[in-house]
């Protein structure tokens, strides 16, 4: 199965945009062809209100990729049972601005 890390941003016409600045979505897609798997990942993410920005990582994974009992193995097994698994790691709408301000304060 294919594993992707997608960087996404909330579509402006969604409630996500008021709460989140963006996210990294870890995707496990049980589909043989990489192009088709990535297309499916982008489609499902879009259906949840996210706009695709870029693919950060793409790798073919198997059960042997993960340690038994690890979090990754759990996600892999979920995708094996349901054809997909998504884990969304968000940051707040103003999260990046706060970091930039903190950096600029130290420059003075």
Backbone atoms as SQL, in Angstrom:
CREATE TABLE atoms (id INTEGER PRIMARY KEY, chain TEXT, resi INTEGER, resn TEXT, atom TEXT, x REAL, y REAL, z REAL);
INSERT INTO atoms VALUES
  (1, 'A', 1, 'UNK', 'N', 0.844, -1.176, 0.000),
  (2, 'A', 1, 'UNK', 'CA', 0.000, 0.000, 0.000),
  (3, 'A', 1, 'UNK', 'C', 0.880, 1.226, 0.000),
  (4, 'A', 2, 'UNK', 'N', 0.303, 2.346, -0.428),
  (5, 'A', 2, 'UNK', 'CA', 1.041, 3.607, -0.501),
  (6, 'A', 2, 'UNK', 'C', 0.801, 4.446, 0.739),
  (7, 'A', 3, 'UNK', 'N', 1.877, 5.109, 1.155),
  (8, 'A', 3, 'UNK', 'CA', 1.832, 6.052, 2.273),
  (9, 'A', 3, 'UNK', 'C', 2.253, 7.413, 1.741),
  (10, 'A', 4, 'UNK', 'N', 1.467, 8.429, 2.047),
  (11, 'A', 4, 'UNK', 'CA', 1.768, 9.800, 1.628),
  (12, 'A', 4, 'UNK', 'C', 1.672, 10.736, 2.820),
  (13, 'A', 5, 'UNK', 'N', 2.463, 11.785, 2.763),
  (14, 'A', 5, 'UNK', 'CA', 2.274, 12.916, 3.666),
  (15, 'A', 5, 'UNK', 'C', 1.938, 14.093, 2.756),
  (16, 'A', 6, 'UNK', 'N', 0.733, 14.617, 2.905),
  (17, 'A', 6, 'UNK', 'CA', 0.279, 15.747, 2.102),
  (18, 'A', 6, 'UNK', 'C', 0.228, 17.002, 2.963),
  (19, 'A', 7, 'UNK', 'N', 0.746, 18.100, 2.433),
  (20, 'A', 7, 'UNK', 'CA', 0.574, 19.397, 3.102),
  (21, 'A', 7, 'UNK', 'C', -0.658, 20.035, 2.485),
  (22, 'A', 8, 'UNK', 'N', -1.583, 20.457, 3.323),
  (23, 'A', 8, 'UNK', 'CA', -2.855, 21.001, 2.857),
  (24, 'A', 8, 'UNK', 'C', -3.159, 22.299, 3.589),
  (25, 'A', 9, 'UNK', 'N', -4.061, 23.076, 3.008),
  (26, 'A', 9, 'UNK', 'CA', -4.572, 24.274, 3.665),
  (27, 'A', 9, 'UNK', 'C', -6.095, 24.217, 3.604),
  (28, 'A', 10, 'UNK', 'N', -6.752, 24.882, 4.547),
  (29, 'A', 10, 'UNK', 'CA', -8.215, 24.843, 4.528),
  (30, 'A', 10, 'UNK', 'C', -8.753, 25.668, 3.355),
  (31, 'A', 11, 'UNK', 'N', -9.784, 25.160, 2.707),
  (32, 'A', 11, 'UNK', 'CA', -10.437, 25.961, 1.670),
  (33, 'A', 11, 'UNK', 'C', -11.119, 27.139, 2.361),
  (34, 'A', 12, 'UNK', 'N', -11.007, 28.335, 1.805),
  (35, 'A', 12, 'UNK', 'CA', -11.532, 29.530, 2.463),
  (36, 'A', 12, 'UNK', 'C', -13.039, 29.498, 2.723),
  (37, 'A', 13, 'UNK', 'N', -13.776, 28.702, 1.965),
  (38, 'A', 13, 'UNK', 'CA', -15.230, 28.651, 2.113),
  (39, 'A', 13, 'UNK', 'C', -15.675, 27.626, 3.154),
  (40, 'A', 14, 'UNK', 'N', -14.759, 27.154, 3.981),
  (41, 'A', 14, 'UNK', 'CA', -15.100, 26.143, 4.985),
  (42, 'A', 14, 'UNK', 'C', -14.858, 26.675, 6.396),
  (43, 'A', 15, 'UNK', 'N', -15.480, 26.025, 7.372),
  (44, 'A', 15, 'UNK', 'CA', -15.237, 26.375, 8.775),
  (45, 'A', 15, 'UNK', 'C', -13.810, 26.074, 9.191),
  (46, 'A', 16, 'UNK', 'N', -13.174, 25.141, 8.500),
  (47, 'A', 16, 'UNK', 'CA', -11.779, 24.823, 8.796),
  (48, 'A', 16, 'UNK', 'C', -10.902, 26.065, 8.739),
  (49, 'A', 17, 'UNK', 'N', -11.214, 26.978, 7.811),
  (50, 'A', 17, 'UNK', 'CA', -10.394, 28.171, 7.596),
  (51, 'A', 17, 'UNK', 'C', -10.390, 29.104, 8.801),
  (52, 'A', 18, 'UNK', 'N', -11.448, 29.074, 9.603),
  (53, 'A', 18, 'UNK', 'CA', -11.487, 29.943, 10.780),
  (54, 'A', 18, 'UNK', 'C', -10.680, 29.374, 11.932),
  (55, 'A', 19, 'UNK', 'N', -10.423, 28.078, 11.885),
  (56, 'A', 19, 'UNK', 'CA', -9.757, 27.414, 13.004),
  (57, 'A', 19, 'UNK', 'C', -8.316, 27.006, 12.709),
  (58, 'A', 20, 'UNK', 'N', -8.024, 26.642, 11.454),
  (59, 'A', 20, 'UNK', 'CA', -6.723, 26.060, 11.143),
  (60, 'A', 20, 'UNK', 'C', -5.995, 26.845, 10.064),
  (61, 'A', 21, 'UNK', 'N', -4.683, 26.902, 10.210),
  (62, 'A', 21, 'UNK', 'CA', -3.841, 27.500, 9.184),
  (63, 'A', 21, 'UNK', 'C', -3.455, 26.494, 8.118),
  (64, 'A', 22, 'UNK', 'N', -3.439, 25.233, 8.493),
  (65, 'A', 22, 'UNK', 'CA', -3.080, 24.175, 7.565),
  (66, 'A', 22, 'UNK', 'C', -2.901, 22.875, 8.311),
  (67, 'A', 23, 'UNK', 'N', -2.407, 21.881, 7.575),
  (68, 'A', 23, 'UNK', 'CA', -2.231, 20.564, 8.182),
  (69, 'A', 23, 'UNK', 'C', -1.301, 19.721, 7.325),
  (70, 'A', 24, 'UNK', 'N', -0.742, 18.731, 7.978),
  (71, 'A', 24, 'UNK', 'CA', -0.081, 17.632, 7.299),
  (72, 'A', 24, 'UNK', 'C', -0.994, 16.437, 7.476),
  (73, 'A', 25, 'UNK', 'N', -1.303, 15.763, 6.379),
  (74, 'A', 25, 'UNK', 'CA', -2.184, 14.601, 6.436),
  (75, 'A', 25, 'UNK', 'C', -1.375, 13.370, 6.068),
  (76, 'A', 26, 'UNK', 'N', -1.294, 12.435, 7.006),
  (77, 'A', 26, 'UNK', 'CA', -0.665, 11.148, 6.763),
  (78, 'A', 26, 'UNK', 'C', -1.737, 10.245, 6.168),
  (79, 'A', 27, 'UNK', 'N', -1.454, 9.672, 5.002),
  (80, 'A', 27, 'UNK', 'CA', -2.446, 8.890, 4.265),
  (81, 'A', 27, 'UNK', 'C', -1.894, 7.503, 3.967),
  (82, 'A', 28, 'UNK', 'N', -2.659, 6.494, 4.301),
  (83, 'A', 28, 'UNK', 'CA', -2.367, 5.122, 3.900),
  (84, 'A', 28, 'UNK', 'C', -3.464, 4.723, 2.922),
  (85, 'A', 29, 'UNK', 'N', -3.080, 4.388, 1.692),
  (86, 'A', 29, 'UNK', 'CA', -4.034, 4.075, 0.632),
  (87, 'A', 29, 'UNK', 'C', -3.703, 2.693, 0.075),
  (88, 'A', 30, 'UNK', 'N', -4.646, 1.770, 0.231),
  (89, 'A', 30, 'UNK', 'CA', -4.444, 0.401, -0.233),
  (90, 'A', 30, 'UNK', 'C', -4.819, 0.314, -1.709),
  (91, 'A', 31, 'UNK', 'N', -3.869, 0.689, -2.556),
  (92, 'A', 31, 'UNK', 'CA', -4.062, 0.717, -4.004),
  (93, 'A', 31, 'UNK', 'C', -2.693, 0.482, -4.632),
  (94, 'A', 32, 'UNK', 'N', -2.592, -0.356, -5.628),
  (95, 'A', 32, 'UNK', 'CA', -1.307, -0.787, -6.182),
  (96, 'A', 32, 'UNK', 'C', -0.544, 0.340, -6.892),
  (97, 'A', 33, 'UNK', 'N', -1.221, 1.123, -7.711),
  (98, 'A', 33, 'UNK', 'CA', -0.556, 2.141, -8.523),
  (99, 'A', 33, 'UNK', 'C', -0.383, 3.443, -7.751),
  (100, 'A', 34, 'UNK', 'N', 0.838, 3.991, -7.749),
  (101, 'A', 34, 'UNK', 'CA', 1.115, 5.208, -6.987),
  (102, 'A', 34, 'UNK', 'C', 0.251, 6.386, -7.432),
  (103, 'A', 35, 'UNK', 'N', 0.155, 6.608, -8.726),
  (104, 'A', 35, 'UNK', 'CA', -0.602, 7.755, -9.228),
  (105, 'A', 35, 'UNK', 'C', -2.075, 7.673, -8.809),
  (106, 'A', 36, 'UNK', 'N', -2.656, 6.491, -8.926),
  (107, 'A', 36, 'UNK', 'CA', -4.050, 6.303, -8.529),
  (108, 'A', 36, 'UNK', 'C', -4.233, 6.461, -7.031),
  (109, 'A', 37, 'UNK', 'N', -3.291, 5.947, -6.248),
  (110, 'A', 37, 'UNK', 'CA', -3.366, 6.063, -4.791),
  (111, 'A', 37, 'UNK', 'C', -3.275, 7.524, -4.359),
  (112, 'A', 38, 'UNK', 'N', -2.365, 8.263, -4.969),
  (113, 'A', 38, 'UNK', 'CA', -2.217, 9.678, -4.615),
  (114, 'A', 38, 'UNK', 'C', -3.452, 10.473, -5.026),
  (115, 'A', 39, 'UNK', 'N', -4.009, 10.135, -6.171),
  (116, 'A', 39, 'UNK', 'CA', -5.236, 10.797, -6.623),
  (117, 'A', 39, 'UNK', 'C', -6.370, 10.557, -5.611),
  (118, 'A', 40, 'UNK', 'N', -6.499, 9.328, -5.137),
  (119, 'A', 40, 'UNK', 'CA', -7.516, 9.008, -4.130),
  (120, 'A', 40, 'UNK', 'C', -7.281, 9.791, -2.842),
  (121, 'A', 41, 'UNK', 'N', -6.032, 9.850, -2.399),
  (122, 'A', 41, 'UNK', 'CA', -5.709, 10.586, -1.171),
  (123, 'A', 41, 'UNK', 'C', -6.126, 12.049, -1.305),
  (124, 'A', 42, 'UNK', 'N', -5.780, 12.669, -2.410),
  (125, 'A', 42, 'UNK', 'CA', -6.134, 14.077, -2.639),
  (126, 'A', 42, 'UNK', 'C', -7.646, 14.259, -2.703),
  (127, 'A', 43, 'UNK', 'N', -8.344, 13.324, -3.345),
  (128, 'A', 43, 'UNK', 'CA', -9.802, 13.399, -3.453),
  (129, 'A', 43, 'UNK', 'C', -10.450, 13.367, -2.072),
  (130, 'A', 44, 'UNK', 'N', -10.067, 12.394, -1.237),
  (131, 'A', 44, 'UNK', 'CA', -10.677, 12.265, 0.087),
  (132, 'A', 44, 'UNK', 'C', -10.367, 13.472, 0.969),
  (133, 'A', 45, 'UNK', 'N', -9.144, 13.979, 0.888),
  (134, 'A', 45, 'UNK', 'CA', -8.759, 15.157, 1.670),
  (135, 'A', 45, 'UNK', 'C', -9.584, 16.367, 1.218),
  (136, 'A', 46, 'UNK', 'N', -9.775, 16.498, -0.085),
  (137, 'A', 46, 'UNK', 'CA', -10.579, 17.594, -0.627),
  (138, 'A', 46, 'UNK', 'C', -12.029, 17.518, -0.151),
  (139, 'A', 47, 'UNK', 'N', -12.563, 16.314, -0.064),
  (140, 'A', 47, 'UNK', 'CA', -13.944, 16.126, 0.389),
  (141, 'A', 47, 'UNK', 'C', -14.136, 16.593, 1.830),
  (142, 'A', 48, 'UNK', 'N', -13.062, 16.666, 2.598),
  (143, 'A', 48, 'UNK', 'CA', -13.132, 17.102, 3.993),
  (144, 'A', 48, 'UNK', 'C', -12.882, 18.597, 4.149),
  (145, 'A', 49, 'UNK', 'N', -12.701, 19.323, 3.026),
  (146, 'A', 49, 'UNK', 'CA', -12.557, 20.774, 3.089),
  (147, 'A', 49, 'UNK', 'C', -11.128, 21.288, 2.989),
  (148, 'A', 50, 'UNK', 'N', -10.194, 20.425, 2.631),
  (149, 'A', 50, 'UNK', 'CA', -8.796, 20.830, 2.527),
  (150, 'A', 50, 'UNK', 'C', -8.393, 21.019, 1.078),
  (151, 'A', 51, 'UNK', 'N', -7.475, 21.955, 0.838),
  (152, 'A', 51, 'UNK', 'CA', -6.916, 22.197, -0.487),
  (153, 'A', 51, 'UNK', 'C', -5.496, 21.637, -0.504),
  (154, 'A', 52, 'UNK', 'N', -5.205, 20.764, -1.448),
  (155, 'A', 52, 'UNK', 'CA', -3.883, 20.158, -1.580),
  (156, 'A', 52, 'UNK', 'C', -2.851, 21.228, -1.910),
  (157, 'A', 53, 'UNK', 'N', -1.729, 21.194, -1.208),
  (158, 'A', 53, 'UNK', 'CA', -0.618, 22.111, -1.481),
  (159, 'A', 53, 'UNK', 'C', 0.563, 21.361, -2.109),
  (160, 'A', 54, 'UNK', 'N', 1.037, 20.302, -1.434),
  (161, 'A', 54, 'UNK', 'CA', 2.131, 19.517, -1.990),
  (162, 'A', 54, 'UNK', 'C', 2.253, 18.166, -1.291),
  (163, 'A', 55, 'UNK', 'N', 2.864, 17.237, -2.003),
  (164, 'A', 55, 'UNK', 'CA', 3.166, 15.927, -1.434),
  (165, 'A', 55, 'UNK', 'C', 4.552, 16.017, -0.806),
  (166, 'A', 56, 'UNK', 'N', 4.618, 15.798, 0.507),
  (167, 'A', 56, 'UNK', 'CA', 5.874, 15.878, 1.237),
  (168, 'A', 56, 'UNK', 'C', 6.636, 14.547, 1.205),
  (169, 'A', 57, 'UNK', 'N', 5.891, 13.452, 1.140),
  (170, 'A', 57, 'UNK', 'CA', 6.512, 12.136, 1.170),
  (171, 'A', 57, 'UNK', 'C', 5.602, 11.146, 0.455),
  (172, 'A', 58, 'UNK', 'N', 6.217, 10.185, -0.227),
  (173, 'A', 58, 'UNK', 'CA', 5.486, 9.095, -0.870),
  (174, 'A', 58, 'UNK', 'C', 6.341, 7.838, -0.747),
  (175, 'A', 59, 'UNK', 'N', 5.752, 6.766, -0.225),
  (176, 'A', 59, 'UNK', 'CA', 6.512, 5.524, -0.049),
  (177, 'A', 59, 'UNK', 'C', 5.580, 4.322, -0.096),
  (178, 'A', 60, 'UNK', 'N', 6.083, 3.238, -0.675),
  (179, 'A', 60, 'UNK', 'CA', 5.363, 1.967, -0.630),
  (180, 'A', 60, 'UNK', 'C', 5.651, 1.361, 0.736),
  (181, 'A', 61, 'UNK', 'N', 4.609, 0.958, 1.480),
  (182, 'A', 61, 'UNK', 'CA', 4.792, 0.362, 2.800),
  (183, 'A', 61, 'UNK', 'C', 4.105, -0.993, 2.863),
  (184, 'A', 62, 'UNK', 'N', 4.655, -1.844, 3.702),
  (185, 'A', 62, 'UNK', 'CA', 4.102, -3.172, 3.953),
  (186, 'A', 62, 'UNK', 'C', 4.071, -3.370, 5.459),
  (187, 'A', 63, 'UNK', 'N', 3.441, -4.431, 5.914),
  (188, 'A', 63, 'UNK', 'CA', 3.362, -4.666, 7.358),
  (189, 'A', 63, 'UNK', 'C', 4.755, -4.755, 7.976),
  (190, 'A', 64, 'UNK', 'N', 5.734, -5.250, 7.226),
  (191, 'A', 64, 'UNK', 'CA', 7.098, -5.355, 7.742),
  (192, 'A', 64, 'UNK', 'C', 7.777, -3.994, 7.918),
  (193, 'A', 65, 'UNK', 'N', 7.182, -2.948, 7.353),
  (194, 'A', 65, 'UNK', 'CA', 7.714, -1.595, 7.501),
  (195, 'A', 65, 'UNK', 'C', 7.605, -1.128, 8.948),
  (196, 'A', 66, 'UNK', 'N', 6.622, -1.640, 9.677),
  (197, 'A', 66, 'UNK', 'CA', 6.288, -1.152, 11.016),
  (198, 'A', 66, 'UNK', 'C', 6.615, -2.173, 12.096),
  (199, 'A', 67, 'UNK', 'N', 6.962, -1.671, 13.262),
  (200, 'A', 67, 'UNK', 'CA', 7.136, -2.537, 14.427),
  (201, 'A', 67, 'UNK', 'C', 5.777, -2.996, 14.913),
  (202, 'A', 68, 'UNK', 'N', 5.725, -4.240, 15.359),
  (203, 'A', 68, 'UNK', 'CA', 4.471, -4.785, 15.887),
  (204, 'A', 68, 'UNK', 'C', 4.005, -3.933, 17.074),
  (205, 'A', 69, 'UNK', 'N', 2.725, -3.579, 17.070),
  (206, 'A', 69, 'UNK', 'CA', 2.146, -2.802, 18.157),
  (207, 'A', 69, 'UNK', 'C', 2.388, -1.302, 18.067),
  (208, 'A', 70, 'UNK', 'N', 3.117, -0.852, 17.040),
  (209, 'A', 70, 'UNK', 'CA', 3.383, 0.586, 16.900),
  (210, 'A', 70, 'UNK', 'C', 2.146, 1.318, 16.379),
  (211, 'A', 71, 'UNK', 'N', 2.160, 2.620, 16.561),
  (212, 'A', 71, 'UNK', 'CA', 1.057, 3.453, 16.071),
  (213, 'A', 71, 'UNK', 'C', 0.927, 3.313, 14.551),
  (214, 'A', 72, 'UNK', 'N', 2.073, 3.338, 13.862),
  (215, 'A', 72, 'UNK', 'CA', 2.069, 3.183, 12.410),
  (216, 'A', 72, 'UNK', 'C', 1.459, 1.875, 11.962),
  (217, 'A', 73, 'UNK', 'N', 1.750, 0.801, 12.693),
  (218, 'A', 73, 'UNK', 'CA', 1.173, -0.506, 12.368),
  (219, 'A', 73, 'UNK', 'C', -0.342, -0.460, 12.502),
  (220, 'A', 74, 'UNK', 'N', -0.837, 0.227, 13.527),
  (221, 'A', 74, 'UNK', 'CA', -2.283, 0.367, 13.713),
  (222, 'A', 74, 'UNK', 'C', -2.940, 1.067, 12.534),
  (223, 'A', 75, 'UNK', 'N', -2.305, 2.142, 12.047),
  (224, 'A', 75, 'UNK', 'CA', -2.847, 2.865, 10.896),
  (225, 'A', 75, 'UNK', 'C', -2.789, 2.001, 9.636),
  (226, 'A', 76, 'UNK', 'N', -1.689, 1.275, 9.476),
  (227, 'A', 76, 'UNK', 'CA', -1.546, 0.370, 8.338),
  (228, 'A', 76, 'UNK', 'C', -2.662, -0.677, 8.344),
  (229, 'A', 77, 'UNK', 'N', -2.900, -1.278, 9.506),
  (230, 'A', 77, 'UNK', 'CA', -3.936, -2.313, 9.611),
  (231, 'A', 77, 'UNK', 'C', -5.329, -1.748, 9.363),
  (232, 'A', 78, 'UNK', 'N', -5.558, -0.511, 9.812),
  (233, 'A', 78, 'UNK', 'CA', -6.852, 0.135, 9.540),
  (234, 'A', 78, 'UNK', 'C', -7.039, 0.306, 8.034),
  (235, 'A', 79, 'UNK', 'N', -5.992, 0.744, 7.341),
  (236, 'A', 79, 'UNK', 'CA', -6.079, 0.921, 5.892),
  (237, 'A', 79, 'UNK', 'C', -6.240, -0.424, 5.184),
  (238, 'A', 80, 'UNK', 'N', -5.609, -1.442, 5.721),
  (239, 'A', 80, 'UNK', 'CA', -5.748, -2.774, 5.145),
  (240, 'A', 80, 'UNK', 'C', -7.201, -3.249, 5.246),
  (241, 'A', 81, 'UNK', 'N', -7.857, -2.931, 6.352),
  (242, 'A', 81, 'UNK', 'CA', -9.248, -3.349, 6.569),
  (243, 'A', 81, 'UNK', 'C', -10.246, -2.467, 5.817),
  (244, 'A', 82, 'UNK', 'N', -9.951, -1.156, 5.716),
  (245, 'A', 82, 'UNK', 'CA', -10.913, -0.196, 5.156),
  (246, 'A', 82, 'UNK', 'C', -10.481, 0.436, 3.839),
  (247, 'A', 83, 'UNK', 'N', -9.329, 0.058, 3.325),
  (248, 'A', 83, 'UNK', 'CA', -8.733, 0.583, 2.090),
  (249, 'A', 83, 'UNK', 'C', -8.037, 1.926, 2.262),
  (250, 'A', 84, 'UNK', 'N', -8.356, 2.686, 3.316),
  (251, 'A', 84, 'UNK', 'CA', -7.701, 3.967, 3.559),
  (252, 'A', 84, 'UNK', 'C', -7.598, 4.227, 5.059),
  (253, 'A', 85, 'UNK', 'N', -6.668, 5.091, 5.406),
  (254, 'A', 85, 'UNK', 'CA', -6.568, 5.620, 6.763),
  (255, 'A', 85, 'UNK', 'C', -5.922, 6.997, 6.652),
  (256, 'A', 86, 'UNK', 'N', -6.476, 7.967, 7.369),
  (257, 'A', 86, 'UNK', 'CA', -5.966, 9.336, 7.335),
  (258, 'A', 86, 'UNK', 'C', -5.749, 9.832, 8.756),
  (259, 'A', 87, 'UNK', 'N', -4.603, 10.461, 8.975),
  (260, 'A', 87, 'UNK', 'CA', -4.304, 11.094, 10.254),
  (261, 'A', 87, 'UNK', 'C', -3.957, 12.545, 9.939),
  (262, 'A', 88, 'UNK', 'N', -4.764, 13.474, 10.484),
  (263, 'A', 88, 'UNK', 'CA', -4.616, 14.899, 10.185),
  (264, 'A', 88, 'UNK', 'C', -3.946, 15.591, 11.364),
  (265, 'A', 89, 'UNK', 'N', -2.823, 16.244, 11.091),
  (266, 'A', 89, 'UNK', 'CA', -2.077, 16.994, 12.095),
  (267, 'A', 89, 'UNK', 'C', -2.155, 18.475, 11.731),
  (268, 'A', 90, 'UNK', 'N', -2.982, 19.219, 12.455),
  (269, 'A', 90, 'UNK', 'CA', -3.269, 20.614, 12.115),
  (270, 'A', 90, 'UNK', 'C', -2.405, 21.578, 12.921),
  (271, 'A', 91, 'UNK', 'N', -2.362, 22.819, 12.439),
  (272, 'A', 91, 'UNK', 'CA', -1.808, 23.914, 13.232),
  (273, 'A', 91, 'UNK', 'C', -2.815, 25.052, 13.201),
  (274, 'A', 92, 'UNK', 'N', -2.831, 25.899, 14.241),
  (275, 'A', 92, 'UNK', 'CA', -3.842, 26.955, 14.348),
  (276, 'A', 92, 'UNK', 'C', -3.722, 27.982, 13.230),
  (277, 'A', 93, 'UNK', 'N', -4.812, 28.686, 12.999),
  (278, 'A', 93, 'UNK', 'CA', -4.864, 29.687, 11.931),
  (279, 'A', 93, 'UNK', 'C', -3.768, 30.732, 12.094),
  (280, 'A', 94, 'UNK', 'N', -3.427, 31.080, 13.313),
  (281, 'A', 94, 'UNK', 'CA', -2.402, 32.099, 13.521),
  (282, 'A', 94, 'UNK', 'C', -1.081, 31.505, 13.999),
  (283, 'A', 95, 'UNK', 'N', -0.919, 30.208, 13.943),
  (284, 'A', 95, 'UNK', 'CA', 0.276, 29.554, 14.463),
  (285, 'A', 95, 'UNK', 'C', 1.569, 30.009, 13.826),
  (286, 'A', 96, 'UNK', 'N', 1.605, 30.136, 12.515),
  (287, 'A', 96, 'UNK', 'CA', 2.837, 30.533, 11.846),
  (288, 'A', 96, 'UNK', 'C', 3.153, 31.997, 12.105),
  (289, 'A', 97, 'UNK', 'N', 2.135, 32.857, 12.180),
  (290, 'A', 97, 'UNK', 'CA', 2.360, 34.271, 12.442),
  (291, 'A', 97, 'UNK', 'C', 3.006, 34.482, 13.804),
  (292, 'A', 98, 'UNK', 'N', 2.555, 33.730, 14.805),
  (293, 'A', 98, 'UNK', 'CA', 3.131, 33.854, 16.135),
  (294, 'A', 98, 'UNK', 'C', 4.609, 33.515, 16.105),
  (295, 'A', 99, 'UNK', 'N', 5.000, 32.471, 15.379),
  (296, 'A', 99, 'UNK', 'CA', 6.405, 32.098, 15.287),
  (297, 'A', 99, 'UNK', 'C', 7.215, 33.185, 14.603),
  (298, 'A', 100, 'UNK', 'N', 6.678, 33.755, 13.531),
  (299, 'A', 100, 'UNK', 'CA', 7.380, 34.820, 12.829),
  (300, 'A', 100, 'UNK', 'C', 7.570, 36.027, 13.734),
  (301, 'A', 101, 'UNK', 'N', 6.548, 36.382, 14.520),
  (302, 'A', 101, 'UNK', 'CA', 6.667, 37.504, 15.443),
  (303, 'A', 101, 'UNK', 'C', 7.729, 37.227, 16.490),
  (304, 'A', 102, 'UNK', 'N', 7.751, 36.025, 17.002),
  (305, 'A', 102, 'UNK', 'CA', 8.739, 35.670, 18.020),
  (306, 'A', 102, 'UNK', 'C', 10.142, 35.792, 17.458),
  (307, 'A', 103, 'UNK', 'N', 10.357, 35.375, 16.208),
  (308, 'A', 103, 'UNK', 'CA', 11.656, 35.487, 15.601),
  (309, 'A', 103, 'UNK', 'C', 12.038, 36.941, 15.382),
  (310, 'A', 104, 'UNK', 'N', 11.095, 37.759, 14.908),
  (311, 'A', 104, 'UNK', 'CA', 11.408, 39.161, 14.638),
  (312, 'A', 104, 'UNK', 'C', 11.696, 39.923, 15.931),
  (313, 'A', 105, 'UNK', 'N', 11.077, 39.529, 17.057),
  (314, 'A', 105, 'UNK', 'CA', 11.348, 40.182, 18.341),
  (315, 'A', 105, 'UNK', 'C', 12.802, 39.981, 18.754),
  (316, 'A', 106, 'UNK', 'N', 13.380, 38.826, 18.418),
  (317, 'A', 106, 'UNK', 'CA', 14.756, 38.543, 18.805),
  (318, 'A', 106, 'UNK', 'C', 15.752, 39.223, 17.894),
  (319, 'A', 107, 'UNK', 'N', 15.318, 39.670, 16.732),
  (320, 'A', 107, 'UNK', 'CA', 16.221, 40.327, 15.795),
  (321, 'A', 107, 'UNK', 'C', 16.526, 41.755, 16.214),
  (322, 'A', 108, 'UNK', 'N', 15.704, 42.369, 17.048),
  (323, 'A', 108, 'UNK', 'CA', 15.885, 43.784, 17.422),
  (324, 'A', 108, 'UNK', 'C', 16.898, 43.980, 18.497);
